[in-house]
């Protein structure tokens, strides 16, 4: 009994004996790998989703810490904007 596991898009399946099919599979895997590597919006969206999930988990487990972090972040952003405006107006 053989248990088949799904093959990632960027991998070549094992057991292909036909050279033409093997070349097609390698080309398809290479093109998929290139697409994954250069698709910056998709990568940014994936990382953003992971960050949102982590922040929501932190907020659920530590609501006080999440509120303090939000206030600190808002203060830091305000300070940076204030500094940029101050430098610009001088």
N, C-alpha and C positions, 0 to 999 in steps of 0.2 A: 504494500500500500504506500503510495507516494503522496505526501502532503505538499501541495503547491502553495508557495507564498507569493504574494504580489511582488512584481518587479518594479522598482522605481522608474520613473520616466527617463532618468538619466543613466540607466544601466542597460546592458545588453543581456537578454535572457540566455541561459545556458542551454545547450543541447541542439543548437541550430547547426545542421550539417551542410545545408546548401550554401555555397559561397555567396550567391547573389542575395539570398535572404539574410545572411550574416552581415554583408556589407550594408544592406538597407537598415538593419537593426542598429548597426554601429553609427550610421549617419543620423538616424532618428535620435539616438541617445546623445550624440554630439550636439545636434541642433537644440535639443531640449536643455542640455547643460549650458549652452551659450545663452539661450533665452532666460534661464534662471539667473545667470550671472549678470546680465545686462539690464534686466527688467527692474530698474531701481524703484519705480513707484510700487510695484508689487512687494518688493523686499521691505520698503518703508512701511507699507500698510501692515505687513505681517509683524514687524517689530513693534509698531504702534499698538496693534491688538494685544500682543504679549505684555506690553507695558501697562495698558489699561487693565488687563486681567490681574496683573500683579498689584497695581494700586488699589483696585476694588477689593482684592483679597486682604490687603493690609488694612484698608478702611473698615472692613467687616470685623477683623480680629482686634484692631486697636483704633477705635474711633477718635479718641482724644489725641493720639499721636498723629492721625491723619489730619485733624483740624489744625494742630500746631504746625504741621508741615505745609499745609495750604497757606496759613497766615505768613509763615516764613518765606515761602516762595513768592507770595504777593508782595511782601516787603522788599525782597531782593529785586524783583522786576521793577518795582517803583523806584528803588534807589538807582538802578542802572539807567532807567529812562530819565530820571532827574539829572544824573551825571552827564548824560549825553546832551540834554537840552542846555545845561549850564555851560558845558564846553562849547557848544554851538553859538550861544548868545554872547560869549566873551569876545 
